[in-house]
């Protein structure tokens, strides 16, 4: 027997404009394109990561407790490579190297001849930097794999059972099993990740 669904009553209705917000004043910045939360500095408060895809893409990281409403208040900024699209996907990806701090992974599906790259920065992070300082970079196998396309990047916990957190990355245009058959790769954490 199939049960029935009953609509839950709406207790309150609020507008997004009434909530805390961060804005980027540049036209075409596409602020808020991808977002995630975790605790990258280990202080017990949730931290917020989000991207602005305009230009070459930038990731912004705010340590909790959250305050301020300007991207200039970010505790860390990470700039994408020239001609890239850093931030089409973002994950505060658990603790990939098991040092007690969540780590940041940012996707750029246009990097490396559109192979796509998942850039990894080990926490804690602060200040301004770019992809040249990433602790690891996982790149698609062939041109036009588009790894991390459309947000295909997520933290999955310790899926491999080795004691280190892992990340799942999708690449919808991988041709290994036929034209645009796609793939999902489990990227395992480990020491010195």
Residue pairs with C-beta under 8 A, 6 or more apart in sequence:
20 66
20 69
21 69
22 31
22 32
22 50
22 60
22 62
22 68
22 69
22 70
22 71
22 73
23 31
23 69
23 70
23 71
24 31
24 52
24 54
24 71
26 52
26 54
28 54
29 52
29 53
29 54
29 55
30 51
30 52
30 53
30 54
31 50
31 51
31 52
31 54
31 71
32 50
32 51
32 52
33 50
33 51
33 52
33 53
33 87
33 88
34 50
34 51
34 87
34 88
34 89
34 90
34 107
34 151
35 48
35 49
35 50
35 51
35 90
36 48
36 49
36 50
36 90
36 91
36 92
36 155
37 46
37 47
37 48
37 49
37 92
38 46
38 47
38 49
38 92
38 93
38 94
38 102
38 155
39 45
39 46
39 47
39 64
39 92
39 101
39 102
40 47
40 49
40 61
40 63
40 92
40 101
40 102
40 103
40 104
40 123
40 124
40 125
41 47
41 63
41 75
41 101
41 123
41 124
41 125
42 100
42 101
42 102
42 123
42 124
43 63
43 64
45 63
45 64
45 65
46 64
47 61
47 62
47 63
47 64
47 75
47 92
47 102
48 61
48 62
48 64
48 66
49 59
49 60
49 61
49 62
49 90
49 91
49 92
49 104
50 59
50 60
50 87
50 90
51 57
51 58
51 59
51 60
51 86
51 87
51 88
51 90
51 106
52 58
52 60
52 71
52 87
53 85
53 87
53 88
55 80
56 79
56 80
56 81
56 82
56 83
56 84
56 85
56 86
57 79
57 80
57 84
57 85
57 86
57 87
57 88
57 106
57 108
58 77
58 78
58 79
58 80
58 86
58 87
59 76
59 77
59 78
59 86
59 87
59 90
59 104
59 106
60 71
60 74
60 76
60 77
61 74
61 75
61 76
61 77
61 78
61 104
61 125
62 68
62 73
62 74
62 75
63 75
67 73
71 77
75 125
75 126
76 125
76 126
76 127
76 128
76 129
77 127
77 128
77 129
78 86
78 104
78 106
78 119
78 121
78 125
78 128
78 129
78 130
78 131
79 86
79 128
79 129
79 130
79 131
80 86
80 87
80 106
80 108
80 130
80 131
81 108
81 111
81 130
81 131
83 110
84 108
84 110
84 111
84 131
85 108
85 109
85 110
85 111
86 106
86 107
86 108
86 111
86 119
86 131
87 106
87 107
87 108
88 107
88 108
88 109
88 148
88 149
88 150
88 151
89 105
89 106
89 107
89 109
89 118
89 148
89 150
89 151
89 152
89 153
90 104
90 105
90 106
90 107
90 153
91 104
91 105
91 153
91 154
91 155
91 167
92 102
92 103
92 104
92 155
93 102
93 103
93 104
93 105
93 120
93 155
93 165
93 167
94 102
94 103
94 155
94 157
94 165
94 166
94 189
95 101
95 102
95 103
95 123
95 164
95 165
95 189
96 103
96 120
96 122
96 164
96 165
96 166
96 167
96 189
96 190
96 193
97 103
97 122
97 164
97 189
97 190
97 191
97 192
97 193
98 163
98 164
98 165
98 189
98 191
99 122
99 123
101 122
101 123
101 124
102 123
103 120
103 121
103 122
103 123
103 135
103 165
103 193
104 120
104 121
104 123
104 125
105 118
105 119
105 120
105 121
105 153
105 155
105 167
106 118
106 119
106 121
107 116
107 117
107 118
107 119
107 147
107 148
107 149
107 151
107 152
107 153
107 169
108 116
108 117
108 119
108 131
108 148
109 116
109 146
109 147
109 148
109 149
109 150
110 116
110 146
111 117
111 139
112 139
112 140
113 143
113 144
114 143
114 144
114 145
114 146
115 139
115 140
115 141
115 142
115 143
115 144
115 145
115 146
115 147
116 139
116 140
116 145
116 146
116 147
116 148
116 149
116 171
117 131
117 137
117 138
117 139
117 140
117 147
117 148
118 137
118 138
118 139
118 147
118 148
118 153
118 167
118 169
118 187
119 131
119 134
119 136
119 137
120 134
120 135
120 136
120 137
120 138
120 193
121 129
121 133
121 134
121 135
122 135
122 193
131 137
135 192
135 193
136 193
138 147
138 169
138 185
138 187
139 147
140 146
140 147
140 171
140 174
141 174
142 174
142 175
144 173
145 171
145 173
145 174
145 183
146 171
146 172
146 173
147 169
147 170
147 171
147 185
148 169
148 170
148 171
149 170
149 171
149 172
149 173
150 172
152 169
152 170
152 171
152 172
152 184
153 167
153 168
153 169
153 170
154 167
154 168
155 165
155 166
155 167
156 165
156 166
156 167
156 168
156 186
157 165
157 166
158 164
158 165
158 166
158 189
159 166
159 168
159 186
159 188
160 166
160 186
160 188
162 188
162 189
162 190
164 188
164 189
164 190
164 191
164 193
165 189
166 186
166 187
166 188
166 189
167 186
167 187
167 189
168 184
168 185
168 186
168 187
169 184
169 185
169 187
170 182
170 183
170 184
170 185
171 182
171 183
171 184
171 185
172 180
172 182
173 180
173 182
174 180
174 181
174 182
174 183
175 181
176 183
